[in-house]
Amino acid sequence: FEQLSVLGGQLRFGIPESRLPKDVLEKEIANIVNLGIKVNRDIAVDSKLFETIKDCYDSIFIAVGLQKSRKLGIEGEDNLNVFYGLDFLKDVNLGVKVNLGKKIVVIGGGNVAIDVARTVKSFGSKISIFYRRTKAEMPAIKEDAVLAEKEGVEIEELLSPVRIFSKFGASFIEFQRNQLGEPDESGRKKPLPIDSFRIERFDSLIVAIGEEAEGQFVSVLEDGK
């Protein structure tokens, strides 16, 4: 059961063509479907339909993925010029015209942040990634991060966003500077705030700090029912 008219999910909408050509994806999907899998497209599974499915099938495999961008959870995030990485990449992959302005800030250090930054850079905008740790701790594929810098993406280290605000018709984000402490549960050195701040103006800010499950399946997966 797939809510969209096409298969592929994040592979189709969340990864740029440069990293995953759509013809390769189409071949892989066809190889799977041709094994004899019935695909029900354009069907969003709500709670009522989910109960019906449970009655009709012996087993259910939930593979909804993480299709919702995590929010920063800071003051001013409802600014009209704040966007989210997965939504932005989906719009680009769907051919939606995106006008972000000339000065773009990306928050994050993973693959989505790098993909967003490289995509924005291809538009000709000035793009900077701000990350709370150093480049050495970034979870993004190292080769892609290096390539992004070669393409002109700036990566600013040891900065955590604390608030977003508007002044004189412009948008700004305030960062608190960090220093690295001992490794945390992830094995990476923990960013510790210090008493130093930085303010950056932006035309658009794109949040790419991770993904989470959306909707009813969060509780289903947590309960295991």
GROMACS elastic network, one bead per residue, 0.5 to 0.9 nm:
[ bonds ]
;  ai    aj funct       b0    kb
    1    38     6  0.89241   500
    1    39     6  0.62925   500
    1    41     6  0.61057   500
    1    42     6  0.80105   500
    1    43     6  0.62229   500
    1    44     6  0.76140   500
    1    45     6  0.74144   500
    2     5     6  0.74705   500
    2     6     6  0.79633   500
    2     7     6  0.71969   500
    2     9     6  0.89557   500
    2    39     6  0.74611   500
    2    40     6  0.60635   500
    2    42     6  0.60057   500
    2    43     6  0.56131   500
    2    44     6  0.66537   500
    2    45     6  0.80764   500
    3     6     6  0.85981   500
    3    40     6  0.84211   500
    3    41     6  0.59973   500
    3    45     6  0.72135   500
    4     7     6  0.71365   500
    4     9     6  0.85614   500
    4    41     6  0.60143   500
    4    43     6  0.70113   500
    4    44     6  0.78254   500
    5    41     6  0.53162   500
    5    42     6  0.50630   500
    5    43     6  0.85375   500
    6     9     6  0.82070   500
    6    12     6  0.88914   500
    6    41     6  0.71495   500
    6    42     6  0.82467   500
    7    12     6  0.77016   500
    7    26     6  0.87055   500
    7    29     6  0.74065   500
    7    41     6  0.81317   500
    8    11     6  0.53551   500
    8    13     6  0.76765   500
    8    25     6  0.75054   500
    8    26     6  0.83128   500
    8    29     6  0.72976   500
    9    12     6  0.55010   500
    9    13     6  0.62288   500
    9    14     6  0.76926   500
    9    64     6  0.84954   500
    9    65     6  0.82018   500
    9    67     6  0.84571   500
   10    15     6  0.68042   500
   10    65     6  0.79569   500
   10    66     6  0.84244   500
   10    67     6  0.72273   500
   10    86     6  0.84769   500
   10    90     6  0.84088   500
   11    14     6  0.57823   500
   11    15     6  0.57466   500
   11    16     6  0.88474   500
   11    20     6  0.76525   500
   11    22     6  0.89799   500
   11    25     6  0.76364   500
   12    15     6  0.64134   500
   12    16     6  0.82862   500
   12    17     6  0.86260   500
   12    20     6  0.82415   500
   12    22     6  0.71229   500
   12    25     6  0.74331   500
   12    90     6  0.82857   500
   12    93     6  0.75715   500
   13    16     6  0.77607   500
   13    86     6  0.80138   500
   13    87     6  0.88198   500
   13    89     6  0.64344   500
   13    91     6  0.79417   500
   13    92     6  0.82045   500
   13    93     6  0.56141   500
   13    94     6  0.74449   500
   14    67     6  0.88124   500
   14    85     6  0.85292   500
   14    86     6  0.58958   500
   14    87     6  0.82254   500
   14    88     6  0.86188   500
   14    89     6  0.54002   500
   14    90     6  0.57367   500
   14    93     6  0.77268   500
   14   112     6  0.78294   500
   14   115     6  0.87822   500
   15    18     6  0.82463   500
   15    19     6  0.66525   500
   15    20     6  0.64749   500
   15    89     6  0.70143   500
   15    90     6  0.83653   500
   15    93     6  0.81473   500
   15   112     6  0.79399   500
   15   115     6  0.71400   500
   16    19     6  0.55871   500
   16    20     6  0.63501   500
   16    21     6  0.78961   500
   16    89     6  0.72171   500
   16    92     6  0.82961   500
   16    93     6  0.70657   500
   16   115     6  0.67841   500
   16   116     6  0.85497   500
   16   119     6  0.74960   500
   17    20     6  0.50707   500
   17    22     6  0.64383   500
   17    93     6  0.77968   500
   18    21     6  0.62222   500
   19   115     6  0.87289   500
   20    23     6  0.86064   500
   20    24     6  0.71712   500
   20    25     6  0.71533   500
   21    24     6  0.55139   500
   21    25     6  0.66188   500
   21    26     6  0.89252   500
   22    26     6  0.60692   500
   22    27     6  0.86379   500
   23    26     6  0.50625   500
   23    27     6  0.63124   500
   23    28     6  0.87405   500
   24    27     6  0.52555   500
   24    28     6  0.63600   500
   24    29     6  0.87573   500
   25    28     6  0.51561   500
   25    29     6  0.61850   500
   25    30     6  0.85602   500
   26    29     6  0.51842   500
   26    30     6  0.60736   500
   26    31     6  0.86084   500
   27    30     6  0.50843   500
   27    31     6  0.61647   500
   27    32     6  0.87808   500
   28    31     6  0.51519   500
   28    32     6  0.65223   500
   28    33     6  0.88479   500
   29    32     6  0.52291   500
   29    33     6  0.61864   500
   29    34     6  0.84566   500
   30    33     6  0.51320   500
   30    34     6  0.57896   500
   30    35     6  0.86216   500
   31    34     6  0.53454   500
   31    35     6  0.67630   500
   32    35     6  0.55411   500
   32    36     6  0.79595   500
   32    37     6  0.74344   500
   33    36     6  0.59356   500
   33    38     6  0.73094   500
   33    39     6  0.76943   500
   34    37     6  0.66703   500
   40    43     6  0.67013   500
   41    44     6  0.85929   500
   44    49     6  0.85884   500
   45    48     6  0.78655   500
   45    49     6  0.56605   500
   45    50     6  0.59827   500
   46    49     6  0.54152   500
   46    50     6  0.60477   500
   46    51     6  0.87905   500
   46   216     6  0.77075   500
   47    50     6  0.50329   500
   47    51     6  0.64014   500
   47    52     6  0.88798   500
   47   216     6  0.71649   500
   48    51     6  0.53835   500
   48    52     6  0.66351   500
   48    53     6  0.89096   500
   49    52     6  0.50019   500
   49    53     6  0.61893   500
   49    54     6  0.86721   500
   50    53     6  0.50374   500
   50    54     6  0.62586   500
   50    55     6  0.87988   500
   51    54     6  0.51458   500
   51    55     6  0.65372   500
   51    56     6  0.89390   500
   52    55     6  0.51996   500
   52    56     6  0.64113   500
   52    57     6  0.89274   500
   53    56     6  0.50826   500
   53    57     6  0.61467   500
   53    60     6  0.81850   500
   54    57     6  0.56951   500
   54    58     6  0.74899   500
   54    59     6  0.77061   500
   54    60     6  0.72642   500
   55    58     6  0.79350   500
   57    60     6  0.69157   500
   62    65     6  0.85016   500
   62   217     6  0.81782   500
   62   221     6  0.81413   500
   64    67     6  0.77484   500
   64   213     6  0.75396   500
   64   214     6  0.84960   500
   64   217     6  0.78762   500
   65   212     6  0.80751   500
   65   213     6  0.64382   500
   65   214     6  0.86803   500
   66    69     6  0.80019   500
   66   210     6  0.89906   500
   66   211     6  0.54607   500
   66   214     6  0.70278   500
   67    86     6  0.71756   500
   67    87     6  0.89454   500
   67   211     6  0.64327   500
   67   212     6  0.64182   500
   67   213     6  0.60632   500
   67   214     6  0.65963   500
   68    84     6  0.88813   500
   68    86     6  0.71264   500
   68    87     6  0.83193   500
   68   210     6  0.86578   500
   68   211     6  0.54863   500
   68   212     6  0.52849   500
   68   213     6  0.60455   500
   68   214     6  0.58043   500
   69    84     6  0.61940   500
   69    85     6  0.67664   500
   69    86     6  0.61598   500
   69    87     6  0.78810   500
   69   207     6  0.77760   500
   69   208     6  0.69077   500
   69   209     6  0.75081   500
   69   210     6  0.60894   500
   69   212     6  0.62704   500
   69   213     6  0.87507   500
   70    73     6  0.87196   500
   70    84     6  0.82476   500
   70   207     6  0.79481   500
   70   208     6  0.74940   500
   70   209     6  0.63331   500
   70   210     6  0.55380   500
   70   211     6  0.52015   500
   70   212     6  0.62204   500
   71    74     6  0.83380   500
   71    77     6  0.81465   500
   71    84     6  0.81070   500
   71   207     6  0.71262   500
   71   208     6  0.84228   500
   71   209     6  0.75659   500
   71   210     6  0.84727   500
   71   211     6  0.89277   500
   72    75     6  0.89347   500
   72    77     6  0.72844   500
   72   107     6  0.89148   500
   72   161     6  0.79443   500
   72   162     6  0.87919   500
   72   207     6  0.73392   500
   72   209     6  0.76125   500
   73    76     6  0.89742   500
   73    77     6  0.71153   500
   73   162     6  0.89612   500
   74    77     6  0.59827   500
   74   161     6  0.76993   500
   74   162     6  0.59931   500
   74   163     6  0.54751   500
   74   164     6  0.74462   500
   75    78     6  0.81289   500
   75   162     6  0.72800   500
   75   164     6  0.60064   500
   75   165     6  0.78749   500
   76    79     6  0.57469   500
   76   163     6  0.60777   500
   76   165     6  0.56704   500
   76   166     6  0.85026   500
   76   173     6  0.88914   500
   77    80     6  0.85179   500
   77    82     6  0.66808   500
   77   163     6  0.75835   500
   77   164     6  0.61580   500
   77   165     6  0.84647   500
   78    81     6  0.83597   500
   78    82     6  0.69545   500
   78   164     6  0.87603   500
   79    82     6  0.55478   500
   79    83     6  0.89138   500
   79   164     6  0.75132   500
   79   165     6  0.76565   500
   79   166     6  0.81788   500
   79   171     6  0.81432   500
   80    83     6  0.80363   500
   80   204     6  0.86919   500
   81   100     6  0.81153   500
   81   171     6  0.76364   500
   81   202     6  0.84965   500
   81   203     6  0.67618   500
   81   205     6  0.62370   500
   81   206     6  0.84912   500
   82   204     6  0.59816   500
   82   206     6  0.58927   500
   82   207     6  0.74059   500
   83    87     6  0.75157   500
   83    88     6  0.70714   500
   83   204     6  0.73672   500
   83   205     6  0.60711   500
   83   207     6  0.62221   500
   84    87     6  0.55384   500
   84    88     6  0.61291   500
   84    89     6  0.87777   500
   84   205     6  0.82174   500
   84   206     6  0.51144   500
   84   208     6  0.62372   500
   85    88     6  0.51387   500
   85    89     6  0.62089   500
   85    90     6  0.85521   500
   85   106     6  0.85240   500
   85   112     6  0.64984   500
   85   113     6  0.69138   500
   85   115     6  0.87287   500
   85   116     6  0.63620   500
   85   206     6  0.59013   500
   85   207     6  0.56876   500
   85   209     6  0.84140   500
   85   210     6  0.88569   500
   86    89     6  0.52462   500
   86    90     6  0.60681   500
   86    91     6  0.86226   500
   86   112     6  0.74289   500
   86   116     6  0.85913   500
   86   207     6  0.89635   500
   86   208     6  0.76286   500
   86   211     6  0.82883   500
   87    90     6  0.51186   500
   87    91     6  0.62168   500
   87    92     6  0.87056   500
   88    91     6  0.52269   500
   88    92     6  0.63300   500
   88    93     6  0.87164   500
   88    98     6  0.80252   500
   88   116     6  0.75869   500
   88   206     6  0.80574   500
   89    92     6  0.50686   500
   89    93     6  0.61124   500
   89    94     6  0.85417   500
   89   112     6  0.86128   500
   89   115     6  0.81395   500
   89   116     6  0.67231   500
   89   119     6  0.82615   500
   90    93     6  0.50997   500
   90    94     6  0.61055   500
   90    95     6  0.86141   500
   90    96     6  0.85593   500
   91    94     6  0.50730   500
   91    95     6  0.62214   500
   91    97     6  0.75551   500
   91    98     6  0.74560   500
   92    95     6  0.51084   500
   92    96     6  0.56259   500
   92    97     6  0.71639   500
   92    98     6  0.72527   500
   92   119     6  0.86017   500
   93    96     6  0.75589   500
   95    98     6  0.88108   500
  100   103     6  0.80021   500
  100   104     6  0.71805   500
  100   120     6  0.85402   500
  100   125     6  0.83579   500
  100   203     6  0.66314   500
  100   204     6  0.54902   500
  100   205     6  0.85339   500
  101   104     6  0.71747   500
  101   125     6  0.71502   500
  101   202     6  0.86565   500
  101   203     6  0.54170   500
  101   204     6  0.66087   500
  102   124     6  0.78712   500
  102   126     6  0.58393   500
  102   127     6  0.82499   500
  102   202     6  0.83896   500
  102   203     6  0.65206   500
  102   204     6  0.83052   500
  103   125     6  0.61682   500
  103   127     6  0.61823   500
  103   128     6  0.82697   500
  103   201     6  0.79798   500
  103   202     6  0.53887   500
  103   203     6  0.52539   500
  103   204     6  0.68349   500
  103   205     6  0.87841   500
  104   117     6  0.86457   500
  104   120     6  0.79460   500
  104   125     6  0.69643   500
  104   126     6  0.60469   500
  104   128     6  0.64948   500
  104   129     6  0.87164   500
  104   201     6  0.89199   500
  104   202     6  0.57297   500
  104   203     6  0.59059   500
  104   204     6  0.50517   500
  104   205     6  0.57884   500
  104   206     6  0.76114   500
  105   117     6  0.85597   500
  105   126     6  0.85513   500
  105   127     6  0.59218   500
  105   128     6  0.51519   500
  105   129     6  0.60264   500
  105   130     6  0.72815   500
  105   200     6  0.86083   500
  105   201     6  0.86229   500
  105   202     6  0.63205   500
  105   203     6  0.80751   500
  105   204     6  0.64533   500
  105   206     6  0.62403   500
  105   207     6  0.84973   500
  106   109     6  0.89717   500
  106   113     6  0.66050   500
  106   114     6  0.87885   500
  106   116     6  0.77392   500
  106   117     6  0.68420   500
  106   127     6  0.74146   500
  106   128     6  0.61494   500
  106   130     6  0.61978   500
  106   131     6  0.86883   500
  106   204     6  0.86329   500
  106   205     6  0.57920   500
  106   207     6  0.59094   500
  106   208     6  0.68705   500
  107   113     6  0.70141   500
  107   128     6  0.86435   500
  107   129     6  0.58466   500
  107   130     6  0.51070   500
  107   131     6  0.62786   500
  107   132     6  0.87573   500
  107   160     6  0.86605   500
  107   161     6  0.80529   500
  107   205     6  0.76337   500
  107   206     6  0.63900   500
  107   207     6  0.50084   500
  107   208     6  0.56416   500
  107   209     6  0.64699   500
  108   111     6  0.88850   500
  108   112     6  0.81295   500
  108   113     6  0.54595   500
  108   114     6  0.83621   500
  108   129     6  0.68810   500
  108   130     6  0.63588   500
  108   131     6  0.53364   500
  108   132     6  0.77556   500
  108   138     6  0.86365   500
  108   206     6  0.89862   500
  108   207     6  0.68107   500
  108   208     6  0.50097   500
  108   210     6  0.77589   500
  109   112     6  0.79470   500
  109   113     6  0.57372   500
  109   114     6  0.70964   500
  109   129     6  0.76465   500
  109   130     6  0.77083   500
  109   131     6  0.56602   500
  109   132     6  0.81693   500
  109   133     6  0.84514   500
  109   135     6  0.80481   500
  109   137     6  0.84944   500
  109   138     6  0.51166   500
  109   139     6  0.62363   500
  109   140     6  0.61287   500
  109   208     6  0.76697   500
  109   209     6  0.69766   500
  109   210     6  0.89875   500
  110   113     6  0.53593   500
  110   114     6  0.64862   500
  110   115     6  0.87559   500
  110   138     6  0.63449   500
  110   141     6  0.76961   500
  110   208     6  0.75653   500
  110   209     6  0.71671   500
  110   210     6  0.74906   500
  111   114     6  0.51099   500
  111   115     6  0.60334   500
  111   116     6  0.84806   500
  111   139     6  0.72702   500
  111   141     6  0.64793   500
  111   144     6  0.81186   500
  111   145     6  0.84243   500
  111   208     6  0.88247   500
  112   115     6  0.50067   500
  112   116     6  0.59776   500
  112   117     6  0.84650   500
  112   140     6  0.79772   500
  112   208     6  0.61117   500
  112   209     6  0.81720   500
  112   210     6  0.78604   500
  113   116     6  0.51565   500
  113   117     6  0.61140   500
  113   118     6  0.86499   500
  113   129     6  0.75162   500
  113   140     6  0.80616   500
  113   206     6  0.84438   500
  113   207     6  0.78431   500
  113   208     6  0.51165   500
  113   209     6  0.74084   500
  113   210     6  0.88515   500
  114   117     6  0.50830   500
  114   118     6  0.61099   500
  114   119     6  0.84551   500
  114   129     6  0.80992   500
  114   140     6  0.70861   500
  114   141     6  0.87374   500
  114   144     6  0.71531   500
  114   145     6  0.63703   500
  114   148     6  0.69713   500
  114   153     6  0.88941   500
  114   208     6  0.89164   500
  115   118     6  0.53041   500
  115   119     6  0.60797   500
  115   120     6  0.85766   500
  115   144     6  0.84381   500
  115   148     6  0.86292   500
  116   119     6  0.51488   500
  116   120     6  0.61166   500
  116   121     6  0.85372   500
  116   206     6  0.80971   500
  116   208     6  0.81198   500
  117   120     6  0.51229   500
  117   121     6  0.60428   500
  117   122     6  0.86409   500
  117   127     6  0.64012   500
  117   128     6  0.74439   500
  117   129     6  0.71776   500
  117   148     6  0.75344   500
  117   153     6  0.67205   500
  118   122     6  0.62788   500
  118   123     6  0.89418   500
  118   127     6  0.85023   500
  118   147     6  0.88713   500
  118   148     6  0.59084   500
  118   149     6  0.89606   500
  118   151     6  0.75963   500
  118   152     6  0.86576   500
  118   153     6  0.70462   500
  119   122     6  0.51962   500
  119   123     6  0.68857   500
  120   123     6  0.52372   500
  120   124     6  0.70580   500
  120   125     6  0.62860   500
  120   126     6  0.81450   500
  120   127     6  0.69215   500
  121   124     6  0.52225   500
  121   125     6  0.54588   500
  121   126     6  0.67105   500
  121   127     6  0.62523   500
  121   148     6  0.87551   500
  121   151     6  0.76235   500
  121   152     6  0.73251   500
  121   153     6  0.68921   500
  122   125     6  0.75515   500
  122   151     6  0.87490   500
  124   127     6  0.88686   500
  126   152     6  0.83069   500
  126   153     6  0.77316   500
  126   154     6  0.86481   500
  127   152     6  0.79558   500
  127   153     6  0.56778   500
  127   154     6  0.65106   500
  127   155     6  0.88978   500
  128   153     6  0.58622   500
  128   155     6  0.57743   500
  128   156     6  0.70271   500
  129   153     6  0.73366   500
  129   154     6  0.60702   500
  129   156     6  0.59218   500
  129   157     6  0.84269   500
  130   154     6  0.85181   500
  130   155     6  0.60629   500
  130   157     6  0.61603   500
  130   158     6  0.78587   500
  130   159     6  0.63005   500
  130   160     6  0.77020   500
  130   161     6  0.85380   500
  131   134     6  0.69688   500
  131   135     6  0.78967   500
  131   138     6  0.79431   500
  131   155     6  0.74411   500
  131   156     6  0.62424   500
  131   157     6  0.51937   500
  131   158     6  0.60094   500
  131   159     6  0.57332   500
  131   160     6  0.68038   500
  132   156     6  0.86589   500
  132   157     6  0.61617   500
  132   161     6  0.82510   500
  132   176     6  0.89922   500
  132   177     6  0.80432   500
  132   178     6  0.69117   500
  132   191     6  0.64503   500
  133   136     6  0.80462   500
  133   137     6  0.61896   500
  133   138     6  0.71652   500
  133   157     6  0.58969   500
  133   159     6  0.71882   500
  133   160     6  0.84957   500
  133   178     6  0.75239   500
  133   179     6  0.79424   500
  133   180     6  0.71057   500
  133   188     6  0.88428   500
  133   189     6  0.77752   500
  133   190     6  0.76084   500
  133   191     6  0.58274   500
  134   137     6  0.55007   500
  134   138     6  0.67258   500
  134   156     6  0.81995   500
  134   158     6  0.58089   500
  134   180     6  0.83868   500
  134   191     6  0.89912   500
  135   138     6  0.51600   500
  135   139     6  0.88348   500
  135   142     6  0.89025   500
  135   145     6  0.85420   500
  135   155     6  0.77173   500
  135   156     6  0.84459   500
  135   157     6  0.66737   500
  135   158     6  0.89645   500
  136   139     6  0.85957   500
  136   142     6  0.86479   500
  137   140     6  0.88482   500
  137   188     6  0.61955   500
  137   189     6  0.75205   500
  138   141     6  0.81959   500
  138   142     6  0.79635   500
  138   145     6  0.86959   500
  139   142     6  0.79776   500
  140   143     6  0.85832   500
  140   144     6  0.73476   500
  140   145     6  0.67044   500
  141   144     6  0.54311   500
  141   145     6  0.64079   500
  141   146     6  0.88571   500
  142   145     6  0.50968   500
  142   146     6  0.62034   500
  142   147     6  0.85562   500
  143   146     6  0.51950   500
  143   147     6  0.61274   500
  143   148     6  0.85876   500
  144   148     6  0.60394   500
  144   149     6  0.87066   500
  145   148     6  0.50458   500
  145   149     6  0.64538   500
  145   150     6  0.87837   500
  145   153     6  0.89254   500
  145   155     6  0.88892   500
  146   149     6  0.52699   500
  146   150     6  0.63949   500
  146   151     6  0.87775   500
  147   151     6  0.62441   500
  147   152     6  0.88158   500
  147   153     6  0.88175   500
  148   151     6  0.50566   500
  148   152     6  0.65332   500
  148   153     6  0.54233   500
  148   154     6  0.82052   500
  149   152     6  0.50843   500
  149   154     6  0.61012   500
  149   155     6  0.73461   500
  150   153     6  0.71977   500
  156   159     6  0.72725   500
  157   177     6  0.86940   500
  157   178     6  0.85871   500
  158   176     6  0.83583   500
  158   177     6  0.57343   500
  158   179     6  0.65097   500
  158   180     6  0.80125   500
  158   191     6  0.72182   500
  158   192     6  0.89501   500
  158   193     6  0.88325   500
  159   175     6  0.56517   500
  159   176     6  0.56266   500
  159   178     6  0.58464   500
  159   179     6  0.89957   500
  159   191     6  0.88471   500
  159   193     6  0.85783   500
  159   197     6  0.84860   500
  159   198     6  0.82840   500
  160   174     6  0.84281   500
  160   175     6  0.51658   500
  160   176     6  0.52631   500
  160   177     6  0.64530   500
  160   178     6  0.71878   500
  160   191     6  0.86935   500
  160   193     6  0.80450   500
  161   164     6  0.80324   500
  161   173     6  0.69284   500
  161   174     6  0.59114   500
  161   176     6  0.63678   500
  161   177     6  0.89739   500
  162   173     6  0.76653   500
  162   174     6  0.57899   500
  162   175     6  0.55342   500
  162   176     6  0.65447   500
  163   172     6  0.85465   500
  163   173     6  0.58930   500
  163   174     6  0.54098   500
  163   175     6  0.73834   500
  164   171     6  0.74074   500
  164   172     6  0.57611   500
  164   174     6  0.62949   500
  165   170     6  0.85432   500
  165   171     6  0.59485   500
  165   172     6  0.53584   500
  165   173     6  0.63557   500
  165   174     6  0.81601   500
  166   169     6  0.64114   500
  166   170     6  0.54743   500
  166   172     6  0.59199   500
  166   173     6  0.86648   500
  167   170     6  0.53862   500
  167   171     6  0.65171   500
  167   172     6  0.75967   500
  168   171     6  0.85079   500
  170   201     6  0.72366   500
  170   202     6  0.75957   500
  170   203     6  0.76174   500
  171   200     6  0.86009   500
  171   201     6  0.58137   500
  171   202     6  0.57234   500
  171   203     6  0.66671   500
  171   204     6  0.81626   500
  172   199     6  0.66344   500
  172   200     6  0.55197   500
  172   202     6  0.59265   500
  172   203     6  0.86318   500
  173   198     6  0.83687   500
  173   199     6  0.56772   500
  173   200     6  0.53881   500
  173   201     6  0.64712   500
  173   202     6  0.76299   500
  173   205     6  0.87400   500
  174   197     6  0.69543   500
  174   198     6  0.57149   500
  174   200     6  0.64556   500
  174   201     6  0.89250   500
  175   196     6  0.85857   500
  175   197     6  0.55316   500
  175   198     6  0.51062   500
  175   199     6  0.61754   500
  175   200     6  0.80151   500
  176   193     6  0.64513   500
  176   194     6  0.71125   500
  176   195     6  0.74421   500
  176   196     6  0.59638   500
  176   198     6  0.64424   500
  176   199     6  0.89201   500
  177   192     6  0.83626   500
  177   193     6  0.58707   500
  177   194     6  0.58165   500
  177   195     6  0.72886   500
  177   196     6  0.54614   500
  177   197     6  0.56753   500
  177   198     6  0.73517   500
  178   191     6  0.56427   500
  178   192     6  0.51294   500
  178   194     6  0.54803   500
  178   195     6  0.86063   500
  178   196     6  0.81886   500
  179   190     6  0.82911   500
  179   191     6  0.56722   500
  179   192     6  0.52380   500
  179   193     6  0.64288   500
  179   194     6  0.68357   500
  180   183     6  0.85476   500
  180   189     6  0.56578   500
  180   190     6  0.55301   500
  180   192     6  0.58529   500
  180   193     6  0.87277   500
  181   184     6  0.86272   500
  181   189     6  0.55483   500
  181   190     6  0.50830   500
  181   191     6  0.61709   500
  181   192     6  0.62889   500
  182   188     6  0.79717   500
  182   189     6  0.51430   500
  182   190     6  0.58278   500
  182   191     6  0.86634   500
  183   186     6  0.73563   500
  183   187     6  0.52033   500
  183   190     6  0.54707   500
  184   187     6  0.54323   500
  184   188     6  0.58987   500
  184   189     6  0.60738   500
  184   190     6  0.55621   500
  185   188     6  0.75907   500
  186   189     6  0.83799   500
  186   190     6  0.89190   500
  187   190     6  0.87045   500
  193   196     6  0.81586   500
  194   197     6  0.83767   500
  202   205     6  0.65651   500
  207   210     6  0.86203   500
  208   211     6  0.80410   500
  212   218     6  0.88379   500
  213   216     6  0.88951   500
  213   217     6  0.72983   500
  213   218     6  0.59423   500
  214   217     6  0.69340   500
  214   218     6  0.65309   500
  215   218     6  0.62421   500
  215   219     6  0.84025   500
  216   219     6  0.60629   500
  216   220     6  0.67344   500
  217   221     6  0.58665   500
  217   222     6  0.83161   500
  218   221     6  0.53862   500
  218   222     6  0.62046   500
  218   223     6  0.86414   500
  219   223     6  0.59346   500
  219   224     6  0.82753   500
  219   225     6  0.88580   500
  220   223     6  0.53103   500
  220   224     6  0.58953   500
  220   225     6  0.58400   500
  221   224     6  0.50854   500
  221   225     6  0.71941   500
  222   225     6  0.81937   500
